[in-house]
Amino acid sequence: MSAPLVVSIPHRLGREEAVHRLKNGLGRAAASIPVMQVEEERWSGDSLAFRIRALGQIASGRVDVADDHVKVEVVLPWLLQRFAEVAQATIRKRGQLLLTRDEGK
């Protein structure tokens, strides 16, 4: 098993608002990536366990929300590891959009 891909995304929202934005925005963010489908999304407090399918492969991960950052860990199957840098950049960009844009926009 490979080491997880880890992305830390800073924010200034506080834990409660960050969780709220992630719960409301993750589905839309995932839907905007055509090669990816969310197979499972399970929240437990401030943590999310998820499983996604991309290019016929399953990846699993965890999102932990803290007061000042969100930590995303994803374990990619070996066939998707070649896309790790792209995945890391995409997670960071989409996460920053969810956590920094104005709620009403």
C-alpha positions, 0 to 999 in steps of 0.5 A, a space after each residue: 500500500 502506498 503512502 497517502 497523498 496529504 494536502 493541508 489547506 489553511 483557512 480563517 473560518 473556524 471549524 464550524 463554518 469550514 465544516 458547513 462549507 465543505 458539507 455543502 460544497 463537496 458534492 458540487 466540487 466533485 461533480 465538476 470533475 467528469 472522471 470522478 464519482 463519489 462512491 461514499 461520503 460519511 461525516 462523523 463530527 468534524 471528519 469525513 471518510 470518503 471513497 471515490 472512483 476515478 478512471 475505474 479505480 477506487 481511492 479512499 481518504 479522510 478529511 479532518 477539519 481544524 480551527 485553522 486548516 483542513 487536512 485531506 489524506 487520500 490513498 491512491 491505487 497504484 494506477 492513479 499514483 501517476 496522477 498524484 501531483 495533479 490530484 494534489 493541486 486539484 484538491 488544494 485549488 478546490 479546497 481553497 475555493 470552498 474555504 475562501 470564497 464569500 458564502 453568497 457568491 
